[in-house]
Amino acid sequence: MINIISSIALLVISVSQLNIFEIDGVFSSAHVRSIERHIDETQYSQNDLLVIQYSSTKYSEKAVSDFEKLITNQDFVKAMWVGPYSIEIDYAITTGFDILGYVPGTEIINVPFNKQLEDKFCSLHTCNISEQKITIVEEEGIFDDYLVVGSIGAFLENINDSESFSNDVQLSIKDDTFESINFLKPSLMERFYISISEPIFTYMFFVLGFALIGLELFAIGPGIMAFIGGILVIVSSLPFQEFGINYIGIGLFLVAYLIYLKILSRGYFSVLGVVAFGVLILSSIVMFSDYVITVNKFLLGFISIGLAFFYFVAIPTVIRSRLTTDTSAMTSYVDAEAVFIKQLDGSAVLVTIDENQIRVESDSEKEYIKGQSYKIQENDGNLTI
């Protein structure tokens, strides 16, 4: 906060630079890192103003703690407007700001009530001291060191040339400053982290990554799907530590995954498939039981059903498609002349066709001569000589 020793003199700050940083989505450490980097790069002076526009409904405790420390340690003018939607915001997020604004209907939770806060809020707004909550009224206006306004534009207009904030500090925002406002957001990679911090996307990318790896195990290919699957598993696990994933749930998921692989290797569903699906549902619930963000269990179940469909329908379909393609390619050798090379295990032999060595079946009762040519035939989908 800006501390003014004299309570008589009015400090007028002519704002020369105005930046608005938007916080939406899941409020996480990615937001805090982005704001900290912006402050370091911008090198704020006493004549600069940073406005945080906050509209996030979900957050991690680590992000709140780090954000509070970051804002409190800055010595330039800082303002926050909570909007444009009526949301629930933790009181700790608002600490350290010189000027605060709320959209009507905002709920402030975890309020450490004392006489000063009660005098400041409870005579005008609805306070529930037992639940540590303040509900901002629908009436707009300028109150004791904070505003209630419906838009960011109204917030900036009302703090301009107003003497009602921050210990007798008056802000004067120039017209050309209004015309050159910078609206800022986290970087692309930070926004991606913010997106996957949503538990539904975390779970979806995590299980899909393993599904693609499983597909590559059975439908042998160049490894692209396994690579993509590995990337999905890695990036989806990034928020685990910050948001408190339950690693017992991860273990249960791996058990379900191994059961699915066993089912695919056998080639039929059976009761084991029902067991795998049940373990998968249980793993999703346990996995997010300690998550700091509330998770919709119905959506977790829906994603689990989609994953089961992927294992029992999509993967076998791709395998059959590749096998059909391979068989179709091999039938082009029918009626071709093959040169016998050597006998392999059982009835299998190694022959050469157009300088390509391939494995075919043979008549176990017939004796073949090395270097002799034989005609390729098809028998029940297998190539024979």
C-alpha positions as CSV (number, residue, x, y, z in Angstrom):
1,M,0.0,0.0,0.0
2,I,1.1,3.6,-0.5
3,N,1.8,5.2,2.9
4,I,1.4,9.0,3.2
5,I,3.0,10.4,6.4
6,S,1.0,13.6,6.4
7,S,-2.8,13.2,6.5
8,I,-3.3,16.9,5.6
9,A,-1.4,17.2,2.3
10,L,-3.0,15.7,-0.7
11,L,-0.7,13.7,-3.0
12,V,-1.7,14.1,-6.6
13,I,-0.3,11.4,-8.9
14,S,-0.5,12.1,-12.6
15,V,-0.8,8.7,-14.2
16,S,1.3,8.5,-17.3
17,Q,1.0,4.7,-18.0
18,L,-2.1,2.6,-17.5
19,N,-2.0,-1.2,-17.9
20,I,-4.9,-3.6,-17.3
21,F,-4.1,-7.2,-16.7
22,E,-7.0,-9.6,-17.1
23,I,-7.2,-12.7,-14.8
24,D,-9.8,-15.2,-15.9
25,G,-10.0,-19.0,-16.1
26,V,-8.5,-21.0,-13.2
27,F,-6.4,-18.5,-11.1
28,S,-3.1,-20.4,-10.8
29,S,0.7,-19.8,-10.4
30,A,0.8,-19.2,-14.2
31,H,-1.1,-15.9,-13.7
32,V,1.2,-14.9,-10.8
33,R,4.4,-15.6,-12.9
34,S,3.0,-13.6,-15.8
35,I,2.1,-10.6,-13.7
36,E,5.5,-10.7,-11.9
37,R,7.3,-10.9,-15.3
38,H,5.2,-8.0,-16.6
39,I,6.1,-5.9,-13.5
40,D,9.8,-6.7,-13.9
41,E,9.8,-5.9,-17.6
42,T,7.8,-2.7,-17.3
43,Q,9.7,-1.1,-14.4
44,Y,6.8,0.7,-12.9
45,S,7.3,4.2,-11.4
46,Q,5.2,6.2,-9.0
47,N,3.3,7.7,-11.9
48,D,2.2,4.4,-13.3
49,L,-1.0,2.5,-12.6
50,L,-1.6,-1.3,-12.8
51,V,-5.2,-2.4,-12.8
52,I,-6.1,-6.1,-12.3
53,Q,-9.4,-7.1,-13.8
54,Y,-10.3,-10.3,-11.9
55,S,-13.1,-12.6,-13.0
56,S,-11.8,-16.1,-12.0
57,T,-14.2,-18.4,-10.0
58,K,-11.6,-21.1,-9.3
59,Y,-8.1,-20.8,-7.8
60,S,-5.3,-22.6,-6.0
61,E,-4.2,-21.6,-2.5
62,K,-0.6,-21.3,-3.7
63,A,-1.6,-18.8,-6.3
64,V,-3.5,-16.7,-3.8
65,S,-0.6,-16.7,-1.3
66,D,2.0,-15.8,-4.0
67,F,-0.2,-13.2,-5.5
68,E,-0.8,-11.5,-2.1
69,K,3.0,-11.3,-1.5
70,L,3.7,-10.0,-5.0
71,I,1.1,-7.2,-4.9
72,T,1.9,-6.1,-1.3
73,N,5.6,-5.7,-2.1
74,Q,5.1,-3.2,-4.9
75,D,5.3,0.5,-4.2
76,F,3.5,1.9,-7.2
77,V,-0.3,2.5,-7.4
78,K,-2.3,-0.8,-7.8
79,A,-6.0,-1.2,-8.4
80,M,-8.3,-4.2,-8.8
81,W,-11.8,-4.4,-10.3
82,V,-13.7,-7.6,-9.7
83,G,-15.9,-8.1,-12.7
84,P,-17.6,-8.1,-15.2
85,Y,-19.5,-11.0,-13.6
86,S,-20.8,-11.4,-10.0
87,I,-18.4,-14.0,-8.6
88,E,-17.1,-15.3,-5.3
89,I,-13.6,-14.0,-4.5
90,D,-11.3,-14.7,-1.6
91,Y,-10.5,-11.7,0.6
92,A,-6.8,-12.5,0.5
93,I,-6.7,-11.8,-3.3
94,T,-7.9,-8.2,-2.7
95,T,-5.2,-7.4,-0.1
96,G,-2.4,-5.1,-1.0
97,F,-4.3,-3.0,-3.5
98,D,-4.7,0.8,-3.1
99,I,-8.1,1.0,-4.9
100,L,-10.7,-1.7,-5.1
101,G,-13.8,-2.0,-7.2
102,Y,-16.6,-4.6,-7.3
103,V,-19.4,-5.4,-9.7
104,P,-22.8,-5.5,-7.8
105,G,-23.5,-8.9,-6.4
106,T,-19.9,-9.9,-5.7
107,E,-19.4,-12.2,-2.7
108,I,-16.2,-11.8,-0.7
109,I,-15.3,-14.9,1.3
110,N,-12.8,-15.8,4.1
111,V,-13.1,-12.3,5.4
112,P,-11.1,-11.8,8.7
113,F,-13.7,-9.6,10.3
114,N,-12.6,-6.9,12.7
115,K,-14.2,-3.6,13.8
116,Q,-12.6,-1.7,10.9
117,L,-13.9,-4.1,8.3
118,E,-17.4,-4.2,9.9
119,D,-17.6,-0.4,9.9
120,K,-16.4,-0.3,6.3
121,F,-18.7,-2.9,4.8
122,C,-21.5,-4.1,7.1
123,S,-23.5,-0.8,7.3
124,L,-23.9,-0.8,3.5
125,H,-23.6,-4.4,2.4
126,T,-24.8,-7.8,3.7
127,C,-22.3,-9.4,6.1
128,N,-22.4,-12.9,7.4
129,I,-19.8,-12.9,10.2
130,S,-20.2,-16.6,11.1
131,E,-19.5,-17.6,7.5
132,Q,-16.9,-14.8,7.0
133,K,-18.7,-13.5,3.9
134,I,-19.6,-10.1,2.5
135,T,-22.2,-9.7,-0.3
136,I,-21.9,-6.4,-2.2
137,V,-25.2,-4.7,-2.7
138,E,-26.7,-4.0,-6.2
139,E,-26.4,-0.2,-5.7
140,E,-23.5,1.4,-7.5
141,G,-21.4,4.2,-6.0
142,I,-18.2,5.3,-4.4
143,F,-17.7,4.2,-0.8
144,D,-14.9,4.1,1.8
145,D,-11.8,3.3,-0.3
146,Y,-13.7,1.2,-2.8
147,L,-16.3,1.4,-5.6
148,V,-19.2,-0.6,-6.8
149,V,-19.5,-0.2,-10.5
150,G,-20.7,-2.4,-13.4
151,S,-17.9,-1.9,-15.9
152,I,-14.1,-1.4,-16.1
153,G,-14.8,1.9,-18.0
154,A,-16.9,3.2,-15.1
155,F,-14.2,2.1,-12.6
156,L,-11.5,4.0,-14.4
157,E,-13.7,7.1,-14.8
158,N,-14.6,7.2,-11.1
159,I,-11.0,6.8,-9.8
160,N,-9.8,9.6,-12.1
161,D,-9.5,12.9,-10.1
162,S,-11.2,11.3,-7.1
163,E,-9.9,12.1,-3.6
164,S,-11.7,9.2,-2.0
165,F,-9.0,6.5,-2.1
166,S,-5.7,5.3,-0.7
167,N,-5.0,7.7,2.2
168,D,-5.6,11.0,0.5
169,V,-4.0,10.1,-2.8
170,Q,-5.6,11.7,-5.9
171,L,-5.1,10.1,-9.3
172,S,-5.2,12.2,-12.4
173,I,-5.3,10.1,-15.6
174,K,-4.4,12.0,-18.7
175,D,-6.6,11.8,-21.8
176,D,-3.7,10.4,-23.9
177,T,-3.2,7.8,-21.2
178,F,-6.8,6.6,-21.6
179,E,-6.2,6.4,-25.4
180,S,-3.1,4.1,-24.9
181,I,-4.4,1.6,-22.3
182,N,-2.6,-1.7,-22.6
183,F,-4.8,-4.8,-22.0
184,L,-2.6,-7.7,-21.0
185,K,-3.0,-11.5,-20.7
186,P,-0.6,-14.4,-19.8
187,S,1.5,-15.8,-22.6
188,L,0.3,-18.7,-24.8
189,M,2.0,-21.4,-22.8
190,E,0.8,-19.9,-19.6
191,R,-2.8,-19.8,-20.9
192,F,-2.4,-23.5,-21.9
193,Y,-1.3,-24.3,-18.3
194,I,-4.3,-22.4,-17.1
195,S,-6.7,-24.3,-19.4
196,I,-5.4,-27.8,-18.4
197,S,-5.6,-26.7,-14.7
198,E,-9.4,-27.2,-15.1
199,P,-9.8,-30.8,-13.6
200,I,-12.0,-32.1,-16.5
201,F,-9.4,-31.2,-19.1
202,T,-6.6,-32.5,-16.8
203,Y,-8.3,-35.9,-16.6
204,M,-9.3,-36.0,-20.2
205,F,-5.8,-35.3,-21.6
206,F,-4.3,-37.6,-19.0
207,V,-6.4,-40.7,-19.9
208,L,-6.3,-39.9,-23.6
209,G,-2.5,-39.8,-23.6
210,F,-2.4,-43.3,-22.1
211,A,-5.1,-44.4,-24.6
212,L,-2.9,-43.3,-27.6
213,I,0.1,-45.1,-26.1
214,G,-2.0,-48.3,-25.8
215,L,-3.2,-47.9,-29.4
216,E,0.4,-47.7,-30.6
217,L,1.2,-50.9,-28.7
218,F,-1.4,-52.9,-30.6
219,A,-1.6,-51.1,-33.9
220,I,2.1,-51.0,-34.7
221,G,3.1,-47.8,-36.6
222,P,5.8,-45.2,-36.8
223,G,5.3,-44.2,-33.2
224,I,3.6,-40.8,-33.8
225,M,0.5,-41.7,-31.6
226,A,2.8,-42.9,-28.8
227,F,4.7,-39.6,-29.0
228,I,1.5,-37.5,-28.9
229,G,0.2,-39.7,-26.1
230,G,3.4,-39.1,-24.1
231,I,3.2,-35.4,-24.6
232,L,-0.4,-35.4,-23.4
233,V,0.4,-37.3,-20.2
234,I,3.3,-35.0,-19.4
235,V,1.5,-31.7,-19.9
236,S,-1.7,-32.9,-18.2
237,S,0.4,-33.8,-15.1
238,L,1.9,-30.3,-14.7
239,P,-0.9,-29.0,-12.4
240,F,-0.9,-32.1,-10.2
241,Q,1.3,-30.6,-7.5
242,E,-0.2,-27.1,-7.4
243,F,-3.8,-28.3,-7.2
244,G,-3.3,-31.4,-5.1
245,I,-3.9,-34.6,-7.1
246,N,-4.4,-37.8,-5.1
247,Y,-1.6,-40.2,-6.3
248,I,-3.5,-43.2,-5.0
249,G,-6.0,-42.5,-7.8
250,I,-3.2,-42.4,-10.3
251,G,-2.2,-45.9,-9.1
252,L,-5.8,-47.2,-9.5
253,F,-5.9,-45.7,-13.0
254,L,-2.7,-47.6,-13.9
255,V,-4.3,-50.8,-12.7
256,A,-7.4,-50.1,-14.9
257,Y,-5.1,-49.3,-17.8
258,L,-3.2,-52.6,-17.5
259,I,-6.5,-54.5,-17.3
260,Y,-7.6,-52.8,-20.5
261,L,-4.4,-53.9,-22.2
262,K,-4.9,-57.4,-21.0
263,I,-8.4,-57.4,-22.5
264,L,-7.1,-56.1,-25.8
265,S,-4.5,-58.7,-26.0
266,R,-7.1,-61.5,-25.4
267,G,-9.4,-59.9,-28.0
268,Y,-12.7,-60.1,-26.2
269,F,-14.6,-58.1,-23.5
270,S,-15.8,-60.5,-20.8
271,V,-16.4,-59.7,-17.1
272,L,-12.8,-58.3,-17.0
273,G,-14.0,-55.4,-19.1
274,V,-16.6,-54.5,-16.5
275,V,-14.0,-54.7,-13.7
276,A,-11.7,-52.4,-15.7
277,F,-14.5,-49.9,-16.2
278,G,-15.4,-49.9,-12.5
279,V,-11.7,-49.4,-11.4
280,L,-11.5,-46.6,-13.9
281,I,-14.5,-44.8,-12.5
282,L,-13.2,-45.3,-8.9
283,S,-9.7,-44.0,-9.9
284,S,-11.2,-40.8,-11.3
285,I,-13.1,-40.1,-8.1
286,V,-10.1,-40.9,-5.9
287,M,-7.7,-38.9,-8.1
288,F,-9.6,-35.7,-7.6
289,S,-10.8,-36.3,-4.0
290,D,-8.2,-33.8,-2.6
291,Y,-8.2,-31.4,-5.6
292,V,-8.6,-27.8,-4.5
293,I,-11.1,-27.2,-7.3
294,T,-14.5,-28.8,-7.1
295,V,-14.9,-31.5,-9.7
296,N,-18.1,-32.5,-11.5
297,K,-18.2,-36.3,-10.9
298,F,-20.8,-36.8,-13.6
299,L,-18.4,-35.3,-16.2
300,L,-15.6,-37.6,-14.9
301,G,-17.9,-40.6,-15.4
302,F,-18.8,-39.4,-18.9
303,I,-15.0,-39.1,-19.8
304,S,-14.5,-42.6,-18.4
305,I,-17.2,-44.0,-20.6
306,G,-15.6,-42.3,-23.6
307,L,-12.3,-43.8,-22.7
308,A,-13.9,-47.3,-22.4
309,F,-15.5,-46.8,-25.8
310,F,-12.1,-45.8,-27.2
311,Y,-10.5,-49.0,-25.9
312,F,-13.2,-51.5,-26.9
313,V,-14.3,-49.9,-30.2
314,A,-11.8,-47.5,-31.6
315,I,-8.5,-49.4,-30.9
316,P,-9.8,-52.8,-32.2
317,T,-11.2,-51.0,-35.3
318,V,-7.8,-49.5,-36.1
319,I,-6.1,-52.8,-35.5
320,R,-8.4,-54.6,-37.9
321,S,-8.0,-51.8,-40.5
322,R,-4.3,-52.1,-40.4
323,L,-4.4,-55.9,-40.6
324,T,-6.7,-55.7,-43.6
325,T,-4.4,-53.3,-45.2
326,D,-1.4,-55.5,-44.6
327,T,-3.3,-58.6,-45.9
328,S,-4.4,-56.7,-49.0
329,A,-0.8,-55.8,-49.7
330,M,0.4,-59.4,-49.3
331,T,-2.2,-60.7,-51.7
332,S,-0.4,-58.9,-54.5
333,Y,2.2,-61.7,-54.3
334,V,-0.3,-64.4,-55.3
335,D,0.8,-66.3,-58.5
336,A,4.3,-64.7,-58.2
337,E,7.4,-66.8,-58.5
338,A,9.2,-67.2,-55.2
339,V,12.8,-68.5,-54.7
340,F,13.1,-70.8,-51.7
341,I,15.8,-69.8,-49.2
342,K,15.4,-71.9,-46.1
343,Q,13.0,-73.7,-43.7
344,L,11.9,-71.8,-40.6
345,D,10.0,-73.0,-37.6
346,G,7.2,-75.4,-38.2
347,S,5.7,-75.1,-41.7
348,A,7.0,-71.6,-42.2
349,V,9.7,-70.9,-44.8
350,L,11.7,-67.9,-46.0
351,V,11.4,-67.0,-49.7
352,T,12.6,-64.2,-52.0
353,I,10.1,-62.3,-54.2
354,D,11.4,-59.5,-56.3
355,E,14.4,-59.1,-54.0
356,N,12.1,-59.0,-51.0
357,Q,12.4,-61.7,-48.3
358,I,9.1,-62.7,-46.9
359,R,7.8,-65.4,-44.6
360,V,5.2,-67.8,-46.1
361,E,3.6,-71.1,-45.2
362,S,4.6,-74.4,-46.9
363,D,3.4,-78.0,-47.3
364,S,5.1,-79.9,-44.4
365,E,5.0,-83.1,-46.4
366,K,6.8,-81.6,-49.4
367,E,10.6,-81.2,-49.7
368,Y,11.8,-77.9,-51.0
369,I,15.1,-77.2,-52.7
370,K,17.2,-74.1,-52.0
371,G,17.3,-71.8,-55.0
372,Q,14.3,-73.5,-56.7
373,S,11.4,-71.3,-57.8
374,Y,7.9,-72.0,-56.5
375,K,4.5,-70.3,-57.2
376,I,2.9,-68.3,-54.4
377,Q,-0.7,-69.3,-53.6
378,E,-3.3,-68.0,-51.0
379,N,-4.8,-70.4,-48.5
380,D,-7.3,-69.1,-45.9
381,G,-5.7,-65.7,-46.0
382,N,-2.1,-67.0,-45.7
383,L,0.5,-67.1,-48.5
384,T,1.8,-70.5,-49.2
385,I,4.2,-72.2,-51.7
